[in-house]
Amino acid sequence: MKTVFKNTGLCLLCWAVLLGVCFGLLCAAASVPSESIKDNLVSSCSKLASEDPHGASLEGVYHSVRDNYADAVLLGVAANMDSDSVVRSALDTKYYDDGYGPAVGIMATLKGYEANNDYTRYWHGSLVFVRPLLALWDIDGIRAAGTAVIILLMLFDAVWLIRKKHTALCVILLASAVLVEFWFVFTTIEYMSVFIIMLAAVPLYVRFAENTRALVILSAGAGTLTAFFDFLTAETLTLLVPLTAAMFAAAGKGGRPDSKKALRTVILCLAAWGGCYLLTFAAKWAITSVVMGRNVSDVALAAAAERIGGTDDEISSPIVLLFAALGANISMLSPVSEKISLPGLILWPLLFGGICLFIRRLSTRKPNLPKAAALIIAAVPLLRFCVLMNHSYLHCFFTYRALMPTIMILLGMMYFRVGGGGENSIAKSKKHRR
C-alpha cells in the first residue's frame, strides 16, 4: 500500500509540474503580438478557404484526408488570442464561424468580428508552437516544420534502437508505422501531436523497460501531454506504442518473461496515463470556469457524451454504430474509397495474417513475450473505438491510426512468441518433466 501511495504521489507531482510548464508556454504563445502573425493568418486563410475542408490527399483513398477544417479551427483559436490578456485568452479558447466555415472565420476575426464558437473543452496545446510559428510561416510552413520533426524523431528512434541492439523492435516499429500509412499525418497539424509525443517517448520507455515505477511515471507524463496537445485523434498511441516497445525490448534479451510483473506494469501504466489524461481535461474545465466566471464543464461533458453515445445521421442504432465504428477503422487500413469496405475488411486481415504466419514459421526463438499483457495492449484500441463509437465512426480517417500498437503486438507475438511467467514457471516446468 505504501508503494501505491508513493507511486500515486509521484504521478501527481509529474502531472502538476508538466501541466504548469505547458500552461506557462501556452501563455507565452498567447503573448506573441497579434500584429506579427496577421500576414501569415491571412495567407493561411486564403489557402484553407480554397480547399475542401476534408479533402483527400490521394484521390480514391479515404484515409488520406487532409483535415483543413481542424487546422482552420486551430488557427481561428490562435487568431482570437489576445496578447494583452494572455491568461484569459489561453483558457477561453474560441473561434468565429458564421456558417461559411472556420477558414473564412479567420478573416472575419482579423476584421474585428467577435468569436461565436466556444472551444474550451480542449487545451489546444499545439498553439504553444503554432502561434509563434505564425510569425514566421503560414499553414504550409508550419505543416512542413511538423513533418520535419516527425521524420527526425523517427530516424533518431531507428538509429538509437539499432545501436542498442533492438533491431527486431526497430523493424516492427517502422513496419507498423508504414502499415497505418503514417505519412498522411504530415497533411494536418492536428494529426501530428500524438506522433511527436509517441516517438519522443519510445527511447525513454525502452531505457526503463524493466523499471515499473519509472514506466508508470512516464505514462503519467504521456497522459498529461496527450490531453494538453491532442484533440482526440489517436490519443492512445502515446502510451501503447512506447509501452509495447518496452515489452519487446525486454523480450529481446531472451529468457522467459515474468507474466505477472508484465501484467501489473501494463495495468498501472494504463491507470497512470488514463488518470492524468482525464485530470488534465478536468483541470482545464475547472480553471476556465473559475477565471471566466461561468461553468464550461456542462458543454464539455455534453460533447463527450455525444462522442460516446451519440448516433449518426446514417446510423440510428447504437449497436449498429458500434460495429460500424470497428468496421470503418479496420477498413481504413486498406487504400479504399469508402468508409466501410467489405474488400478492406477481408483482404487486409488475410494478407496481414499471411505475413504473421510467415514470420512465425521463420522465428526460432523460444517463447518470451508475456501473453496477457500483450493481449491487453492489442485490445485497448478496439475498446477505444467501441467506447467512442460515434467519434470513431465519423472520424475513422484519422482514428484508425490508433491500431498501430495492435499491429505491433500481433507482429511481436509472431516473432518474439508468447510464453509463460518467470523463474517459478521454469522451475515448475522442470519438476513436471521429471
PyMOL commands that set and color helices and strands:
alter all, ss='L'
color gray80, all
select helices_A, chain A and resi 2-30+34-49+62-64+68-80+86-91+102-110+127-133+139-163+167-179+182-187+189-207+212-229+237-251+259-292+297-309+318-331+342-362+371-387+389-394+396-415+422-433
alter helices_A, ss='H'
color red, helices_A
select strands_A, chain A and resi 54-56+65-67+94-95+117-118+369-370+418-419
alter strands_A, ss='S'
color yellow, strands_A
deselect
rebuild
show_as cartoon
